[in-house]
Amino acid sequence: MTKSGIATAVAVALMLGGVSFATQKDQTFTGEITDNQCAKMGSHQAMMKSMNMKTPKECALGCVKGGGKFVLFNAATKTVYQLDDQRKPEQFAAEKVVVIGALNKNTGTIHVTDIKRVP
């Protein structure tokens, strides 16, 4: 394959990947905004103990500051959703929320439209 053929193939793949979010309708997802490490463990308890942190919020923010990513964790279903926006979730760290957005089922990533606290 020529260089231009490879470039064209890459461009088409990127466009199709982007379309997967665009063609999906927004849905609502509930859970806790946390970090990917604690979500894998199912809670903040072990990390809080090992890192001498006092609150789940402090834990989530500390883990993200240390290189983790914000995720939405649904404890009832043990489902972890990646979040494409890493700025909006910060203010909701360790809180129960509803995330509104389109889910890319191939990557498990939600294209975040909005986040709201659960009363």
C-alpha positions in Angstrom: 0.0 0.0 0.0 1.3 3.5 -0.9 1.7 6.2 1.7 -1.3 8.1 0.4 -3.3 4.8 0.6 -2.3 4.4 4.2 -3.2 8.0 5.0 -6.6 7.6 3.4 -7.3 4.4 5.3 -6.3 6.0 8.6 -8.5 9.1 7.8 -11.5 6.9 7.0 -11.0 4.9 10.2 -10.8 8.0 12.3 -13.9 9.4 10.7 -15.9 6.2 11.3 -14.7 6.0 14.9 -16.0 9.6 15.5 -19.3 8.8 13.8 -20.0 6.1 16.4 -20.6 8.8 19.1 -22.5 11.0 16.7 -25.0 8.4 15.6 -25.8 7.2 19.2 -28.5 8.9 21.1 -27.9 10.3 24.6 -28.8 8.0 27.5 -28.7 8.3 31.2 -26.2 6.3 33.4 -26.2 6.3 37.2 -23.3 5.7 39.5 -20.4 7.3 41.4 -17.8 9.5 39.8 -14.6 7.8 40.9 -11.1 7.0 39.6 -10.4 3.9 37.5 -8.1 2.3 40.1 -10.7 2.4 42.9 -13.5 1.3 40.5 -11.5 -1.8 39.7 -11.3 -2.6 43.4 -15.0 -1.8 43.9 -14.4 0.9 46.6 -12.0 3.5 47.9 -11.4 1.6 51.2 -8.1 -0.1 50.3 -6.6 2.9 48.6 -7.7 5.2 51.4 -6.0 3.0 53.9 -2.8 2.5 52.0 -2.5 6.2 51.0 -3.7 7.6 54.4 -6.6 9.5 52.9 -9.6 10.5 54.9 -12.5 10.7 52.4 -13.5 9.0 49.2 -13.4 12.5 47.5 -9.8 13.0 48.6 -9.0 9.5 47.3 -10.6 9.9 43.9 -9.0 13.3 43.4 -5.6 12.0 44.6 -5.7 9.0 42.3 -6.6 11.1 39.3 -3.8 13.6 40.1 -1.5 10.6 40.3 -2.3 9.6 36.7 -5.7 7.9 37.1 -8.8 8.7 35.1 -12.3 9.7 36.2 -14.9 7.0 35.5 -18.5 6.3 36.3 -18.8 3.2 38.5 -22.2 1.6 39.0 -21.7 -0.5 42.2 -25.0 -2.4 41.7 -24.0 -3.8 38.4 -20.2 -3.6 38.9 -20.0 -1.7 35.6 -17.2 0.8 34.9 -17.8 3.4 32.2 -14.9 5.4 30.8 -15.6 9.2 30.5 -14.4 11.1 27.4 -14.5 14.4 29.4 -12.1 14.5 32.3 -12.9 18.1 33.4 -16.6 17.9 34.2 -16.3 14.9 36.5 -13.8 16.6 38.8 -16.4 18.6 40.7 -18.5 15.5 41.3 -15.6 13.2 42.6 -17.0 10.5 44.9 -20.6 11.6 44.4 -23.6 9.7 43.2 -24.6 11.2 39.8 -26.5 10.8 36.6 -24.3 11.1 33.5 -26.1 12.0 30.3 -24.3 11.0 27.1 -23.8 8.6 24.3 -22.2 5.3 25.0 -19.6 3.9 22.6 -20.3 0.2 23.2 -17.0 -0.8 21.5 -14.9 1.1 24.0 -17.2 1.4 27.0 -16.7 5.2 26.9 -19.5 7.7 27.5 -19.3 10.9 25.4 -20.4 13.2 28.3 -23.1 15.7 27.5 -24.0 16.6 31.2 -23.5 15.4 34.7 -26.1 16.0 37.5 -25.9 15.1 41.2 -28.4 12.6 42.6 -30.4 14.3 45.4 
